[in-house]
Amino acid sequence: MRYLHFGSDWVQGAMRIARPFAPELDYTREMMLPLLMRDDTWPRRVLLIGLGAASLTKFLWRYRPEAKLTVVEIDARMEGVARMHFKLPNDPERIQFASPMVLTSCPARGKRSI
């Protein structure tokens, strides 16, 4: 098991090394519950605020192959950390990173599924 901490004892993210695409923490599994209520083609476009251990990003990348993922992360170093330590796939066609400034500069209405 690998954990992500930000200078405290609180676990921010986790990955079971043998199952890197499975959400490990309860809150990450619960965030994926809406997928059970929709068909396999939903969502098409996802906006993820914060990368952390990339649990949600990896799960959606693996199990929703039609989805385009945009990750907004305040710390640009997190992408490298997630790739090196949490097996975030290198797939610029489907996983794009954006600055937090995009949240203030463009309207989101009608653009993302979740």
VENNOR-V828698 format. One record per residue. N is the residue number from 1. PHI is phi in degrees with one decimal (NA if undefined). OMEGA is omega as a letter, one per 40 degrees, with the letter a starting at -180 (NA if undefined). BURIAL is I if it has 9 or more other ideal C-beta (glycine too) atoms within 8 Angstrom, else O. Layout:
# VENNOR-V828698
[[N PHI OMEGA BURIAL] [N PHI OMEGA BURIAL]]
This chain:
# VENNOR-V828698
[[1 NA i O] [2 -122.6 a I] [3 -119.3 i I] [4 -111.3 i I] [5 -126.6 i I] [6 -117.4 i O] [7 69.4 i O] [8 -146.3 i O] [9 -80.5 a O] [10 -71.9 i O] [11 -81.2 i O] [12 -92.6 a I] [13 -164.5 a I] [14 -153.1 i I] [15 -145.8 i I] [16 -80.1 a I] [17 -58.6 a O] [18 -75.2 a O] [19 -135.7 a O] [20 -67.8 a I] [21 -98.9 a I] [22 -92.1 i O] [23 -63.3 a I] [24 -95.3 a I] [25 -87.0 a I] [26 -53.8 a O] [27 -64.5 i O] [28 -73.3 i I] [29 -64.7 a I] [30 -65.0 i O] [31 -68.0 i O] [32 -93.7 a I] [33 -55.4 i O] [34 -56.9 i O] [35 -64.3 i I] [36 -69.0 a O] [37 -97.3 a O] [38 -127.9 i O] [39 -75.1 a O] [40 -69.7 i O] [41 -90.4 i O] [42 -101.9 e I] [43 -89.7 i I] [44 -90.2 a O] [45 -132.3 a I] [46 -129.4 i I] [47 -109.1 i I] [48 -108.7 i I] [49 -96.6 a O] [50 89.5 a O] [51 -97.5 a I] [52 56.6 i I] [53 -84.5 i I] [54 66.0 a I] [55 -58.4 a I] [56 -68.2 a I] [57 -60.9 a I] [58 -65.4 a I] [59 -62.0 i I] [60 -64.4 i I] [61 -59.4 a I] [62 -77.3 a O] [63 -101.4 i O] [64 -129.7 a I] [65 -64.6 i O] [66 -86.4 a O] [67 -77.5 i I] [68 -98.6 a O] [69 -111.2 i I] [70 -116.5 a I] [71 -107.8 i I] [72 -104.9 a I] [73 -131.5 a I] [74 -72.2 a O] [75 -111.1 a O] [76 -59.6 i O] [77 -69.7 a O] [78 -64.2 i I] [79 -60.2 i I] [80 -64.6 i O] [81 -61.9 a I] [82 -65.5 i I] [83 -69.5 a I] [84 -73.7 a O] [85 -110.7 a O] [86 -126.6 i I] [87 57.7 i I] [88 -68.1 a I] [89 -64.4 i O] [90 -95.0 a O] [91 -140.2 a O] [92 -63.4 i O] [93 -68.9 a O] [94 -113.7 a I] [95 -116.3 i I] [96 -117.6 i I] [97 -109.7 a I] [98 -135.7 i O] [99 -73.2 i O] [100 -58.7 i I] [101 -62.7 i O] [102 -64.2 a I] [103 -69.5 a I] [104 -97.4 a O] [105 -104.4 i O] [106 -141.9 i O] [107 -71.5 a O] [108 -99.1 a O] [109 -56.0 i O] [110 75.0 a O] [111 -98.2 a O] [112 -125.0 i I] [113 -78.7 i O] [114 -142.2 NA O]]
